[in-house]
């Protein structure tokens, strides 16, 4: 019985989060301008906050008028924004809504995130970060900071 508990406790960290990260080290110039979409769930909000704390200028662009697509019965409004010309990097985050996991993430932020992050360099057209991940909030933020540490020049 005790042996099974030890095996489970040793295997649990490996099961807590799954991440696939492809990045280019030393590819992020500090102090430059980065475009990020408005709003978002926790991952996008935290990426903007972390980059701003590291000295990057975060912009969300200027809003353009919304367009109607479809007929009157199924009209959809699309919000558009203009990316400024001085932007060197664009951050795109696709994420599902956070899930409250008080038992699974009890000591790690209580919230479970499922996300995909991309950072592209607009000057050379290369994607410098592609990260598909899921995990508890605090461990995902620690991983984000470790990634940014490796990417900054």
C-alpha positions in Angstrom: 0.0 0.0 0.0 2.7 2.5 1.0 4.8 1.5 -2.0 1.9 2.3 -4.4 1.5 5.7 -2.7 5.2 6.5 -3.3 4.9 5.5 -7.0 1.8 7.6 -7.4 3.4 10.6 -5.7 6.5 10.3 -7.9 4.4 10.1 -11.1 2.0 12.9 -10.2 4.3 15.8 -11.3 4.7 14.3 -14.7 0.9 14.1 -15.1 0.2 17.7 -13.9 0.9 19.5 -17.1 1.8 18.8 -20.7 3.7 21.3 -22.7 5.2 21.4 -26.2 7.6 24.4 -26.5 9.6 25.4 -29.6 11.5 28.6 -29.2 14.5 30.5 -30.5 16.8 31.5 -27.7 18.2 35.1 -27.7 15.6 36.2 -30.3 13.6 38.7 -28.3 15.0 42.3 -28.2 14.2 44.0 -24.9 12.7 47.4 -25.0 10.9 46.9 -28.3 7.2 47.2 -29.1 4.9 44.1 -28.9 1.4 43.9 -30.2 -1.1 41.7 -28.3 -4.9 41.3 -28.8 -7.3 43.0 -26.4 -8.8 41.2 -23.5 -8.2 37.4 -23.3 -8.3 35.0 -20.4 -5.6 34.6 -17.8 -2.6 33.5 -20.0 -2.9 36.5 -22.4 -3.4 38.9 -19.5 -0.3 37.5 -17.7 1.9 37.5 -20.8 1.1 41.2 -21.4 1.8 41.9 -17.7 5.1 39.9 -17.6 6.4 41.5 -20.9 5.5 45.0 -19.6 7.4 44.3 -16.4 10.4 43.3 -18.4 10.5 46.7 -20.2 8.6 45.9 -23.4 6.0 48.4 -24.7 2.7 46.5 -25.1 0.2 47.9 -27.6 -3.2 46.6 -28.5 -3.7 48.6 -31.6 -6.4 51.0 -32.6 -9.9 49.7 -33.0 -11.6 49.8 -36.4 -15.3 49.8 -36.9 -17.0 46.4 -36.6 -18.3 44.7 -39.7 -21.5 42.7 -40.1 -21.2 39.4 -41.8 -24.2 37.2 -42.8 -27.8 37.9 -43.3 -30.1 39.6 -40.8 -31.0 36.4 -39.1 -27.4 35.3 -38.4 -25.4 38.5 -38.4 -22.0 38.4 -36.7 -20.0 41.4 -35.6 -16.2 41.2 -36.2 -14.0 43.5 -34.2 -10.8 44.6 -36.0 -7.8 46.5 -34.9 -4.9 48.1 -36.7 -1.4 46.9 -35.8 1.0 49.9 -35.5 3.9 50.0 -38.0 6.6 50.2 -35.2 5.6 46.8 -33.8 8.5 44.3 -33.9 6.7 41.3 -32.3 3.1 40.0 -32.3 1.8 37.8 -29.5 -1.2 35.5 -30.3 -2.8 33.5 -27.6 -5.6 30.9 -28.0 -6.9 29.7 -24.7 -10.0 28.1 -23.2 -11.6 29.5 -20.1 -9.8 28.8 -16.9 -11.1 26.0 -14.8 -11.2 26.1 -11.0 -9.4 23.0 -9.7 -9.0 23.5 -6.0 -7.8 19.9 -5.3 -5.6 19.4 -8.4 -4.0 22.8 -8.2 -4.3 23.4 -4.5 -0.7 24.5 -3.9 -0.2 25.9 -7.4 -2.7 28.7 -8.1 -6.1 26.8 -8.0 -6.8 27.5 -11.7 -6.2 25.1 -14.6 -5.1 26.7 -17.9 -5.2 25.3 -21.4 -3.5 27.5 -24.0 -1.5 28.0 -27.2 1.0 30.9 -27.4 2.8 32.2 -30.5 5.3 35.1 -30.8 6.3 36.2 -34.2 9.0 38.6 -35.3 7.4 41.0 -37.8 10.8 42.2 -39.2 11.9 38.8 -40.5 8.6 36.9 -40.5 9.8 34.1 -38.2 7.9 32.5 -35.4 10.2 32.7 -32.4 7.9 30.9 -29.9 5.3 28.2 -30.3 4.0 26.9 -27.0 1.1 24.5 -26.6 0.5 23.9 -22.9 -1.8 23.2 -20.1 -1.3 23.3 -16.4 -1.9 25.0 -13.1 -1.6 28.8 -13.1 1.5 29.2 -11.0 3.5 26.5 -12.8 2.5 28.0 -16.2 3.7 31.4 -15.0 7.0 30.0 -13.8 7.4 28.3 -17.2 6.5 31.5 -19.0 9.2 33.4 -17.1 11.8 30.7 -17.8 10.9 30.9 -21.5 11.2 34.7 -21.6 14.6 34.5 -19.7 15.9 32.3 -22.5 14.5 34.3 -25.3 15.6 37.8 -24.2 18.9 39.1 -25.7 
